[in-house]
Amino acid sequence: MTKSGLIEEVAKRTPHISKKDTEVVVNTIFDAMIESLRGGDRIEIRGFGSFQVKIREARDGRNPKTGEPVHISAKRTPFFKVGKELKEMVDVSPSASDSASTSIAAEFEALDDSTAV
């Protein structure tokens, strides 16, 4: 699924909100997540997973084409760890995929209802 596909799906499930407003909401969520990770915070979405930034130390590597040594500087990379519930929802046998898709939707709706503010 792409970002535009996600916007389409959210717009479909929330007919009382315009597609343009849905796009603003999705972009706002992603922007908030990016800023949080930039600030060094950990993001945990219960039932889905968690995001955090891991620091990769500087190291020496090799150019695979030429074999010459190359210095690779330190960097911060985002890391996602899948949650138990999502892992279980995805690990459904292919024969049960039709009933699983409706149960996944029900699980996420229940999750949304329980976390509503």
Secondary structure as GFF3:
##gff-version 3
##sequence-region A 1 117
A	DSSP	alpha_helix	3	13	.	.	.	ID=ss1
A	DSSP	alpha_helix	19	38	.	.	.	ID=ss2
A	DSSP	beta_strand	43	45	.	.	.	ID=ss3
A	DSSP	beta_strand	49	56	.	.	.	ID=ss4
A	DSSP	beta_strand	59	62	.	.	.	ID=ss5
A	DSSP	beta_strand	69	72	.	.	.	ID=ss6
A	DSSP	beta_strand	75	82	.	.	.	ID=ss7
A	DSSP	alpha_helix	84	90	.	.	.	ID=ss8
A	DSSP	three_ten_helix	94	96	.	.	.	ID=ss9
A	DSSP	alpha_helix	97	115	.	.	.	ID=ss10
###
